[in-house]
Each structure stands twice: as structure tokens, then as C-alpha cells.
């Protein structure tokens, strides 16, 4: 078994390797520094706060921003270092695709998808106001060019309001169930998002919504047939087999393009057939 220190040094070495995602020595050093601050530690307090640092990646025209000591860098790591969504290339999306990113967090996935399809239109949805502010900052060039619409809300089966559970780190905030007390966050349905953007189809929908996928796919008839390709991260007790059953029930026929089941939250890539 690889020790935590061995994993860290392996990743730190990657920052300076020939295949590093970072632009230049100073940004590679920032990667190491931010990794130390973000790596999970015993008794570490969950937070969404932290001093903001910029770091330049080789494949992005503008710097990206992360909050030190939060899960922000772990999101950057998963998407740009580890290639969490690399298999989306198997979909062979058109350059002008419509991409709906549910669970946009600080905007790293929005940026990644925008780079794959240079003429694409994107919608990024994130409920937490601090995370959303970071997504706005990271995606400023996309919104300025009218390529991206960012929405601060939970995605839900119906429009309305919900409470927010911040017991996890900033990449794992959840929609609460039942009556709302205290802070209220807007909820927006997928049909409402499509109407707001004036979209009649979705080439790619990414869904990483910390358990709300169960609610979305329980009755998805109103929108699922507008989706061509789908990435869903399932969170127990909602499992991949539950997702497959929900899709089968409404008649959305698909093929599994890729799946990563060796993780606490399995990630499934599906294409409509």
C-alpha cells in the first residue's frame, strides 16, 4: 500500500515533469504549495473560506483561482491532473455543443468542457454563494463572450427553495430534504434551465449533485430525451443500477461508453442510442 507521503511526493514530482499541466516553474511551485494546504488531514476543519490564489495552467488562456486550504485545489487536481472527465472525448462532441454542467462548484469542469468544444455554449449550476463567486471569477471570459450562463441554485425536480448542508468540504455541499429553516437556496428544474437558455437539446449533461440525482432521474421524462450524452456521478444509497433502472423505465435507450465503479461515488458515461 502506498503511504500518504509517497502519494504526495509522487504528485509533487508530477508538477515539475514534462507532462505537467502547470505553466512554468512558479506555477508548478504554487501547485505543490496548494496541494499541501488542500490534502485531507486528521481533525482538519471543513471550510469553504481561504485566501485566493491564482495559478496558470498550460492549456487555459487565463489563470484559474482556488481558495487555499479548501477542496478547491482537489477539484483542479481531479479534473486537470487526473483527467476525471477525459473519457468525454469518446463522445466526439460537436464544436458547437450545448453543455449543461450540474454541480459546477468553482467552475473547473465548465472550463474543461469549454476547452474541448471551442464554440460550445455552457450552463454552469452551483448552489453555494461562495463557490458560485469562485465559478464566476474562473469563468469570467466565458460569460463575457456570452458562451456561458452561470446559475446560482440547486438543480431539482421542481423550481422552489431548499436548505443547504455544508457538513462536507466545499466540493460536497448538499441539498437538504424536507421543510426549509434558516438559509434558503433557490432550486431550478432542468426544463426551466433549458427555457432560460432557449435550448432545444443538450449534447452533454454532467450531473454531480451530491445525491440529488435520485430526485432528478426519478421522473426525468420531461427533459431526458433532449440529452444526447450523459455523465452521472452516483452517491449512495443511489447506485448505478438505480440510475439504469430509472432510465430504462422512461425508455431512454443508451450504451455505456465508460464507467468508473472503483470509487465511493461511481461515475458513468452514457450515450443515447
N, C-alpha and C positions, 0 to 999 in steps of 0.2 A: 504494500500500500504506500502511495506517495504521501509524504508528510506535507503539512501546510507550508512549511518553509521552502521545501523543494518546489512546490507548485508556484509559490511566489517568485522564486529566483528564475524559474523557467519562463514565467510570464514577463518578468523584468528584462530578461535576455531578449525576449521577442521584441520588446520596444526598440531595441537597437539593431535588430537583424535586418538582412537585406529585404525581407518581406514585411517590414514594419509598416503599419498604417499611418505612422506619425511623420510629419514633415519636419525634418531637421533634428539636430541634437537637443535643442531647448525644449521642443515639444515632446520628444521622447522622454526627457527628464521629468516633464510635467506628468506624463503618463505613469511613470514609476511612483512619483510623489502622490498622485491622486489615487493610485491603486492601494498604497499603504493606508491612506485615510479611509478608503471605502471598504476594504476587506472586512468581513464579519469577524467580530471578536466577542469573547465571553463577557457578559454584563454590559455590552455596548447599548446605549440608549437609542431607541428608534427615533429618527428625526427627519424632517424634510427641510431643515434650515442648514445654513452653512455658507461660508464665503464663496463667491462665484469666481471661478477660474475659466479662462478661455484656453483652448488647445486646437491646433491646426492639424487636420488630417490630410493626407496626400490626395485623396480622391474628392475632397469637397472644396469649393471655391472660397468659402467663408469659414471663420473659426466656429467651433461649437463651444457651448457653455455648460459647465456642470458645477454643482454645489459640492464643495469639499466635505468629506465625512458623511455623505449620504449615499443612497443607492444609485445616484446619477451615473457615476463612473461605471458601475456594474452593468447598467443598461448599454452604455457606449461599448464596453468590453464585449458583451454578448452579441451585439449587432455587428459591430465593425471589426472586432478582433476574431471572435469565434464564428462569425458567419451564421448567426441564428436563422436568418431568412435567406440564406444563399440558394436554397432549392427553389425559390420563387423563379429563378431563371429557367427552370424546367417548364414553366407555364408559357414561355415565349410570348410575353405580353406585347401588345402594340405600343408604339412610341407615344401615342396619344391616349393611353388608357385612363380610365376613371378608377381611382384607388380610394377605398374607404378604410381608414385606419381607426379601429375602435380600441381604445386603450392606448392613446398616443403618448402618455407620460410626458417626457420633456422634449419630444419631437424627433428622437433619433431614428425611429422607424420611418417616420414621414420623410426625413432627409434621405434615408437609404432607398426607399421606393422611388423617390423623385429622381435619384441618380440613375436608376435602372431604365426609366422611361422619360426621356428628356422633354417630351411635350405633354406629359400627363397632367391631369387635374386631380387634386387630392383633397380629401376631407380628413382632418385630424380631430378626434374627440377625446377629451380628458376632463374628469370632474373636479379635481383638486385645484383650487385657485393658485397655489404656489407652483405646482407642477405646470399648470397651464401658462403661467407667466414665463416659465423657462421655455416651454414649447413655442410661445410667441417670439421669444428672443432668438431661439435657434432657427426658426422658420421664417424670419423676417423677410428674407429675399424672396421666398416663395409667395408670401402673402402680398408683398409689394408688386410682384409681377402678375398677380391675380391667378396664380397656379394653385394656391392652397386656400381653403376655407377652414379656419380653426374654430371649434365649438367647445365652450366650457360647459360640460354636462355629463351625467351618466347616460350611456345608451341603455334603453329599457324597452320592454314590450309596448309601453304606452307613455305618452307625454305626461309630465307631472313633476313631483318632487320626491326626494328621498334623503335620508341621512347618510353620513359618510363615516366609515370605520377606519381609523388611522392606527390601528394596533400593530400593523406591519410597517416595514420601511416604506419609503415614498413610492417604490415601484409596485407596492401591493395593497394600496388603499382600495376599499371595497364599498359597494352599495349595501346599505342596511335594509333589512326586511321589516315590515310592519309599520305602525304609526311613527311619524317623524317628530322628534323632540330635539330642541337645540338647533344646531346649524342645518340649514336646508340647502340642497343642491338640486338644480334643475335636472329633469330627466327628459330625454328626447328619443323618440322612436326612429327606427330606420326609415319608414315611409316619410316622416317629417324631414329627416335629413335629405332625402332624395328630392323632396319637393322644394326645400330651401335652395339646393344647388341646381335645381332644374335638370337632374339626371334622369334618364330613362333606362340606364343599365349600369352595372358595376363590373368592371373587368377583374378587379381584385378586391376582396374584402378580407382584412386581417382582424381577428377577434381575439383579444387578450384582455378580458374584462373581469378577471378575478372571481369567477363563479356566476356572474350574471348571464353567461352563455346558456345556462339551463333555462332561464326565463325567455331568452331570445328565441331559442330553437324549439321551445315547447309549442309555439304556434307561429311559424315563420312563413305561412302561405302567402301573406300579403306582399312579400318582398324577395323571397329566396329565388324565384325564377328569373329575377333580374341579375343574379350573380353568376358569373362565368367561373371564377376561380376563388377558392376559399382557403384561408389559413385559420385554424382554430386551436387555441391552447385551452385544454380542458383542465378543470380544477376539481378534485374530489370533493363531494361524492359524485359529481357529474363526470363520467368516464367516456372514453372514445366510443364504446359500444352504445352508450346513451345517445351520443351525437348521431351515430349511424342510424339508430332506430328512429330518431326524430326526423331525419332527412328522408328515410325510406317511407315513413308514414305519410308525408306530404307529397311523395312522388318525385323528389329531386334526385335524378339519377346521376351518379358520379363514378369516377375512378380515383383511387388513392394514388397520388403521384409520389408522395413521400410521407413517412411518419417517424417521429422520434418518440418511442414509448419508454425508453430507459431514463426517465426523468420524473420527478414528482408531479409535474404538470405536462402531460404528453402534448405534443404539437403535431397536428395533422394537416397535410396539404392535399386539397381535393380539387378536381376539375369536373365540371358538369359535362355529361356526355349526351 
